[in-house]
Amino acid sequence: MTDPVPADGPPPTPAPQPPAPPAPVAAGEDAPETPPATLWDRMRDDPQYAPEHLALEAVRRLGPEAAQWAQRVRAEQPDVPADVLAEQVVRRFVNHARLSGAVSGAAGLPGAVIDVGVLAWTQARMVLHIAAAYGVDPLHTDRATDLLVLQRVHKVAESARLALGVAAGRERAGALFGRGGQHQLGKVMLRLGVRLAQMAGVRAAKRVFAKVVPGAAIILGTWANSSATKELAERSRALYRQREGVPGPRRG
């Protein structure tokens, strides 16, 4: 004989709830504002391939932010043209670039190197968001190649891909075998500064040395940063506008 069942029946079993979706990331939020310490270590130990290391790390760390931003804004504003979204991105990150010249607060050559590194990182972030605005996958490894060509570190994609392969191999070797011997810090910082200045579009090494001159760095830095970033934005928009609407496999 079984126990009687209440008239209203047994209590209902609660249905399992799906996990909450991750919160969307807005452009310019929740991603590192400056290159992470591990990236600085790699660039300092391998200054010749500093731009390649930065491009690889930018796609890994900043690509997800750009993808989530694009997904959110398209859901909220499905009828807004890609050109309008790209313009929003450019305004945001050009403003960031204007401020990046004094971000380190450090004087002399080390401070200048940090500044141009932060500028190159900000510009990479902008390019990935522009790509996402036009529906081009910011997480694809080809975006690192795009960064190096758009930032004029390499003239063509083939040489950029080759250099990225070398940099990735050095990164793996460093993780396996540790870092090499101590370098002469002054020479390393100078070489790193010049390579990052080249990536950030700051003409020659003038921007690197400008910070050593009191007062000159703020004026030159603000103008040079915004000018170089605007030029990069125009090149990026022209590239990704051509790829807008192209079927998935070719968009990578």
C-alpha positions as CSV (number, residue, x, y, z in Angstrom):
1,M,0.0,0.0,0.0
2,T,1.4,3.3,-1.0
3,D,1.3,6.6,0.8
4,P,-1.6,8.9,-0.3
5,V,-0.7,11.6,-2.7
6,P,-1.9,15.1,-1.7
7,A,-4.9,16.3,-3.8
8,D,-2.8,19.0,-5.5
9,G,-0.1,16.5,-6.5
10,P,3.6,16.4,-5.7
11,P,5.6,19.6,-5.8
12,P,6.8,20.4,-9.3
13,T,10.5,19.8,-10.0
14,P,12.1,23.1,-10.9
15,A,13.3,23.2,-14.5
16,P,17.0,23.6,-14.9
17,Q,18.0,27.2,-15.7
18,P,20.5,27.9,-18.5
19,P,23.6,29.7,-17.5
20,A,23.4,33.5,-17.8
21,P,25.1,34.8,-21.0
22,P,28.3,36.8,-20.4
23,A,27.8,40.5,-20.1
24,P,28.6,42.3,-23.3
25,V,31.8,44.4,-23.4
26,A,31.5,47.9,-24.6
27,A,34.2,49.5,-26.8
28,G,37.0,50.7,-24.7
29,E,36.1,48.8,-21.5
30,D,37.3,45.7,-19.6
31,A,40.4,45.2,-21.7
32,P,43.9,46.1,-20.6
33,E,44.5,49.8,-21.3
34,T,48.3,49.2,-21.6
35,P,50.3,46.2,-22.8
36,P,50.5,43.5,-20.1
37,A,53.7,42.9,-18.2
38,T,54.3,39.6,-19.9
39,L,54.2,41.3,-23.2
40,W,56.7,44.0,-22.1
41,D,59.0,41.2,-21.0
42,R,58.8,39.5,-24.4
43,M,59.4,42.8,-26.3
44,R,62.3,43.8,-24.0
45,D,64.0,40.4,-24.5
46,D,63.3,40.4,-28.3
47,P,63.1,44.0,-29.4
48,Q,63.7,43.2,-33.1
49,Y,60.3,41.5,-33.2
50,A,58.5,43.8,-30.7
51,P,55.7,44.8,-33.2
52,E,55.0,41.1,-34.0
53,H,54.8,40.2,-30.3
54,L,52.4,43.1,-29.8
55,A,50.2,42.2,-32.7
56,L,49.9,38.6,-31.6
57,E,49.1,39.6,-28.0
58,A,46.6,42.2,-29.2
59,V,44.5,39.7,-31.2
60,R,44.5,37.3,-28.2
61,R,43.6,39.9,-25.6
62,L,41.7,42.6,-27.4
63,G,40.0,40.6,-30.2
64,P,37.3,39.1,-27.8
65,E,36.4,42.6,-26.6
66,A,36.0,43.9,-30.1
67,A,33.8,40.9,-31.1
68,Q,31.5,41.3,-28.0
69,W,31.2,45.0,-28.7
70,A,30.2,44.4,-32.3
71,Q,27.7,41.8,-31.3
72,R,26.1,44.1,-28.7
73,V,25.8,47.2,-30.9
74,R,24.3,45.2,-33.8
75,A,21.7,43.7,-31.5
76,E,20.9,47.2,-30.1
77,Q,21.2,49.1,-33.5
78,P,20.6,46.6,-36.3
79,D,20.0,49.2,-38.9
80,V,23.1,51.4,-38.2
81,P,25.6,51.3,-41.1
82,A,29.0,49.9,-40.5
83,D,30.6,53.2,-41.5
84,V,28.8,54.9,-38.6
85,L,29.9,52.3,-36.1
86,A,33.5,52.6,-37.4
87,E,33.3,56.4,-37.0
88,Q,32.3,55.9,-33.4
89,V,35.3,53.6,-32.9
90,V,37.7,56.1,-34.5
91,R,36.5,59.0,-32.3
92,R,36.8,57.0,-29.1
93,F,40.3,55.7,-29.8
94,V,41.7,58.9,-31.3
95,N,40.8,60.5,-28.0
96,H,42.5,57.7,-26.1
97,A,45.6,58.1,-28.3
98,R,45.8,61.9,-27.5
99,L,46.0,61.0,-23.8
100,S,48.5,58.1,-24.1
101,G,51.5,60.3,-24.4
102,A,51.6,61.0,-20.7
103,V,50.3,57.7,-19.5
104,S,53.5,56.4,-17.9
105,G,54.4,59.4,-15.9
106,A,58.0,58.3,-16.3
107,A,60.7,60.6,-17.7
108,G,63.5,60.0,-20.1
109,L,63.9,57.2,-22.5
110,P,62.1,54.5,-20.5
111,G,59.1,56.7,-20.2
112,A,59.1,57.4,-24.0
113,V,59.3,53.7,-24.7
114,I,56.3,53.0,-22.5
115,D,54.4,55.8,-24.2
116,V,54.9,54.6,-27.7
117,G,54.1,51.0,-26.6
118,V,50.8,52.2,-25.1
119,L,50.0,54.1,-28.3
120,A,50.7,51.1,-30.5
121,W,48.5,49.0,-28.2
122,T,45.7,51.6,-28.3
123,Q,45.9,51.7,-32.1
124,A,45.8,47.9,-32.3
125,R,42.7,48.0,-30.2
126,M,41.1,50.5,-32.6
127,V,41.9,48.5,-35.7
128,L,40.3,45.4,-34.2
129,H,37.2,47.3,-33.3
130,I,37.0,48.7,-36.9
131,A,37.3,45.2,-38.3
132,A,34.5,44.1,-36.1
133,A,32.4,47.1,-37.1
134,Y,32.6,45.9,-40.7
135,G,31.8,42.3,-39.8
136,V,35.4,41.0,-40.1
137,D,36.4,38.6,-37.4
138,P,38.7,40.4,-34.9
139,L,39.7,37.0,-33.4
140,H,41.1,35.6,-36.5
141,T,44.9,35.2,-36.6
142,D,45.0,37.1,-39.9
143,R,44.2,40.3,-37.9
144,A,47.8,40.2,-36.6
145,T,49.0,40.3,-40.2
146,D,46.6,43.2,-40.9
147,L,47.9,45.1,-37.9
148,L,51.5,44.9,-39.1
149,V,50.6,45.9,-42.7
150,L,48.2,48.7,-41.7
151,Q,50.8,50.0,-39.2
152,R,53.4,49.8,-41.9
153,V,55.8,47.6,-40.1
154,H,55.7,45.4,-43.2
155,K,54.8,46.3,-46.7
156,V,53.0,43.1,-47.7
157,A,51.1,40.4,-45.9
158,E,53.5,37.6,-46.8
159,S,56.5,39.2,-45.0
160,A,54.2,40.1,-42.0
161,R,53.1,36.4,-41.7
162,L,56.7,35.2,-41.9
163,A,57.8,37.6,-39.1
164,L,54.8,36.6,-37.0
165,G,55.8,33.0,-37.4
166,V,59.3,33.8,-36.2
167,A,58.0,35.8,-33.2
168,A,55.6,33.1,-32.2
169,G,58.4,30.6,-32.4
170,R,60.6,32.7,-30.2
171,E,57.7,33.1,-27.8
172,R,57.4,29.4,-27.5
173,A,61.1,28.9,-27.1
174,G,61.2,31.5,-24.3
175,A,58.4,29.7,-22.5
176,L,60.3,26.4,-22.7
177,F,63.9,27.4,-22.1
178,G,63.6,30.7,-20.2
179,R,65.1,34.0,-21.1
180,G,68.6,34.6,-22.4
181,G,71.3,36.5,-20.6
182,Q,71.1,40.1,-19.5
183,H,71.2,42.7,-22.2
184,Q,72.6,46.2,-22.1
185,L,69.4,47.9,-20.9
186,G,70.1,51.3,-22.6
187,K,70.6,49.8,-26.1
188,V,67.7,47.5,-25.7
189,M,65.4,50.3,-24.6
190,L,66.5,52.4,-27.6
191,R,66.0,49.6,-30.1
192,L,62.6,48.7,-28.6
193,G,61.5,52.4,-28.6
194,V,62.4,52.8,-32.3
195,R,60.6,49.6,-33.3
196,L,57.4,50.6,-31.3
197,A,57.6,54.1,-32.6
198,Q,57.7,52.7,-36.2
199,M,54.6,50.6,-35.4
200,A,52.7,53.5,-33.9
201,G,53.3,55.6,-36.9
202,V,55.4,58.2,-35.1
203,R,57.9,59.4,-37.7
204,A,61.5,58.1,-37.1
205,A,62.6,58.2,-33.5
206,K,61.7,61.9,-32.9
207,R,58.8,61.0,-30.7
208,V,61.0,58.7,-28.6
209,F,63.5,61.4,-27.9
210,A,61.0,64.2,-27.6
211,K,60.1,63.2,-24.1
212,V,63.6,63.8,-22.9
213,V,63.2,67.5,-23.7
214,P,61.1,69.2,-20.9
215,G,57.8,70.5,-22.2
216,A,58.3,69.3,-25.8
217,A,56.9,65.8,-25.1
218,I,53.4,66.9,-24.2
219,I,52.9,69.2,-27.2
220,L,54.5,66.9,-29.7
221,G,53.0,63.7,-28.2
222,T,49.4,64.9,-28.3
223,W,49.7,66.0,-32.0
224,A,51.8,63.1,-33.2
225,N,49.6,60.5,-31.4
226,S,46.3,61.8,-32.8
227,S,47.7,62.4,-36.3
228,A,49.2,58.9,-36.6
229,T,46.1,57.3,-35.2
230,K,43.8,59.2,-37.6
231,E,45.9,58.1,-40.5
232,L,45.8,54.5,-39.4
233,A,42.1,54.7,-38.9
234,E,41.6,55.8,-42.5
235,R,43.7,52.9,-43.8
236,S,41.9,50.5,-41.6
237,R,38.4,51.6,-42.7
238,A,39.4,51.4,-46.4
239,L,40.7,47.9,-45.9
240,Y,37.7,46.5,-44.0
241,R,35.1,48.4,-46.0
242,Q,36.3,46.3,-49.0
243,R,35.8,43.1,-47.0
244,E,32.3,44.0,-45.7
245,G,29.7,41.5,-46.8
246,V,32.2,39.0,-48.2
247,P,31.4,35.4,-47.3
248,G,32.8,34.1,-44.1
249,P,35.9,32.1,-45.3
250,R,37.3,35.1,-47.1
251,R,36.6,37.5,-44.3
252,G,39.3,35.9,-42.2
